[in-house]
Amino acid sequence: MSENKWSYIHPEARIHPSVRIEPFTTIYADVEIGEGSIIGPNVTIYDGARIGKHVQIFPGAVISAVPQDLKYKGEPTLAIIGDHTMIRECVTINKGTTYANKTEIGSHCLLMAYTHVAHDCIIGNHCILANNVNLAGHIIIEDYVNIGGVSAVQQFLRIGRYAFVTGGSLVRKDVPPYVKAAREPLSYAGINAVGLSRRGFDKDQIKRIEDIYRIVFVHHSNLSKAIAALETELPDSDEKSTVLQFIRSSKDGIIKGIHTVQHADNAS
């Protein structure tokens, strides 16, 4: 382990010998850091942090601080960061509460500067959270999600895989898989075709996803009718199963289609 006299590393911390720790960093006792990781200057890593291999943490980040939840009473919980994830300047990641006992960031993620991840959030693999994204507690973000800068996500929500949320968004409802979400209030703005193509989806898959959301967001303003139409009008596919499962399991409801939002605005 490469360290220096200007940092404090508790002797009980479990740190791989290859880890590089730069000046003025503080690492508490109940911490694990995997092979090849780089911990920048002025980083604080509290008890409960479990940091994977080849993770980069930039100056000013605070990992595994106690939750900003008045119900938290000091119970031991975790903040987990997967392999090859990059945590940029001044990111804050709070550990979990007894609700989930952990906050977890997946592998190959990028959390840009000043991002905040609250207690009990679960973030999948290959996700990008741009500058100043704020996640309240208990949020689930599935794999390959991209959230634009200065966005805020309400507690207990879910964002489906391969979704793209534009910058400056206020997320108050679940965002289904494969879509672009934009405008205020946040609503469906098409499928994330560019992102899907970059991730290896072929034209047939993208066409199937377009057909699914044409039924959900364009042809029907009633979600129950849209689900029934999906079941009967489109052939079975992995994409259809993914979307149906997400919608059916949504507790707070999904974002609206742009036509639904416009109709509500006109009616008011």
N, C-alpha and C positions, 0 to 999 in steps of 0.2 A: 504493500500500500504506500503510495506516494502522498505524504502529508507534510506539514510544516509547523513550526513552533507558534505560529499565530492562530492556529485553529484549535478547537477543543473537540476531541473525539473520546467519548467515554470508553474505558478499557473493555467493557463488556459488549460493545457494538460488534456485530458480526459482519466484517467487511473483507471482501476478497482482496488478496495481496496486490492485484493489478489495478485496483481503483485509484484514481487520482483525485486528491482533495486539495483545493486551493485555499488561500489565506482567509482568515476571519470567518470560517465556517464552524458551526456547532452541530454535533451529532450526539444524540442521547443514547442511552444504554440499549433499549429494546429496538434496535434498528438492524436490518439486514440490507446489504448492498452487494449486487452481483458483479461478476467478472467484467472488466473493461469499462465500467461506468466512470463518468467524469462529473465531479461535484464542484461547481464553480465557487467563487468567493462570495462571502456574506450570505451563504445559504444556511437555513436552520431546518434540521430534520429531527422531529420529535419521536418519542416512543410510539411504537406501532407501525412504523414505516417498513415496508417490504419492497425494495427497489430491485428490479431485475438486472439483466445483463446489458451492457452497452447502452445504458441510459445516460443522457446528458441533461444536467440541471444547471441552469444559468444563474447569474448573480441575483440575489434578493429573494429567491423563491423560499417559500415556507411549506414544508411537507409534513402532514400528519399532526397539525395543530388540533386542539380540542374543538369539537363542533360548536358552532354558534347556535346552540339549541339549549334552552333553559332546562329541558328535561334531562340533559346529560349530567350524570353524577360521578364521572371519573372512571367508569368501568373500562376495562382494557378492550380496545377495538383496534382495527387495522386501517392503514391507507396503503394500497397495493398499486405499484406501477410496473407495467409489463416491459419486456425486453425491447430495446431499440426505440424507446420513446424519448422524445425531446420536450423538456419543460423549460420554457423561455423565462425572461426576466420577470421577477416579482409575481409569479404565479403562486396562488395559495390553494392548497388541497387539504381539506379537513378530513380527519379520520371518521369512521362510522359511529353510530349509536347502537343500542341494542336492537333497533329495528332490523338492520341487516348485518351488524357487527363489522362492517367494512365499507370503505369507499374504494372503488377499483377503477384504474385506468388500464386499458388493454395495451397490447404491443404495437409498435410501429405507429404511434400516435404523435401528433404535434399539438402542443398547447402553447399558443403564442402569448406574448407579454400581457400581464395583468389579468389573465383569466382566473376566475374563481370557481372551484368545484366544491360544493358543500357536502355535508355528511350524507352517507349512504347512496351517493350517486354511483352508477355502474356505467362505464363507458367502454364500448367494444374496441376492436382492433382497427387500425388504419383510419382513425378519425382525426379530423383537423378542426380545432377550435381557434378562431382568429382572435386578434387582440381585443381585450376587454369583454370577452364573453363571460356572462355570469350565470351559473347554474345554481338554482335553489336545491334544497334537499330532495332525496328520494327519486331522482330522475334516472331514467334508463335511456341510453343512447346506443343504438345498435351499430354494427360494423360499417365502416366506410361512409360515415356521416361527415358532412362539411357544414360548419356553422360560421356565417360571416361575422365580422367584428361588431362590437358594441351591441350585441344581442343579449337578451335576457330570457331565461326559460323558467316558467313557473314550476313549483314543486309538484312531485308525483306524476309528471308527464313522461311521455315516451316519444322518441324520434326513431322512425324505422330505418332500416339498412338502406344505404345508398341515397339517402335524402340529402337535399341541399337547402339550407335556410339562408336567405339573403341577409346582408349586413343591416344592423339597426333594427332587427325584428324583435317584437314582443311575442313570445310563444306562450299561448294560453290554452291550447288544445293539442292533442297528440298529432304528430306529423307522420303520415303513412310512409311506407317504404317507396323508394324510387322516384319521389316527387321533388319538384322545386316549390318552395313556399316563400311567398313575398307579400308585399303590400301591408296596409294597416286598415282593418284588422287582418292578421295573417291568414292567407288563403292560398288555395291551389293555383299555381302559375305554370302548369305544364309538368311534364316528367323531366327528370334530370338526365336528358339524353346524352349530353356531352360527358358527364361523369360516368354514366353507364358504359359508353363506348370506350372511354379510357380504361375502364376496369375489365374489358374483355367481353362485354355483352354484344352479341351479334345482332344483325338487323331484324331477324325474326323475333328474338327475345324483346327487343325494344318495341317492335310493332305490337306484340302481345300486351306489353305494359301500357302502351298508348290506348289500346282497345279497352283494357280494364278500366282505366281512369276516365275514358270518355263516357262510359256507363255510369261510374260513380259520381263524377263531378259535372258532366255536361248534360247528359240525357235525363238525369233524375235529380230532383231537389230533395227527395225523401230517401234517407239512407236505407231503410228497410226494403223499399222497392228496388233500390240499386243492388243490394245484396241478392235479392231474389232473381234479378235480371242477370247478374253475374253467374249465378249457379246454373241458369237454364240456357243462356244465350252464347256463352263462350265455352270452348273445349277446356278440359282439365289441363293444367300446366303447373309447374313449380311456382311461377310468378302469381298465378291466380290463387293458389293455396296460401302463399305468403301474405298476400293482401287481405284475403278473407279472414285469415287467422288474426291478423293485426286488428282489423276493424272490429271483429267480434269480441276481442279481448280488451278493447279500449274502455276504460272506466270513466274517463272525462269527456269522451267524444273526440272526433277528429276535426281538423280544420275544414272550413267550408270551401266550396267551389266559388270562383269569382262571380259567376252569374247569380248565385244565391246571395252573396254579399251585396251585389249591386241592387238586387230586387229589394232586400231589406232596407238599403239606403233610400231607394226611391219611395218605398212605402212610408218611411218616416218623414 
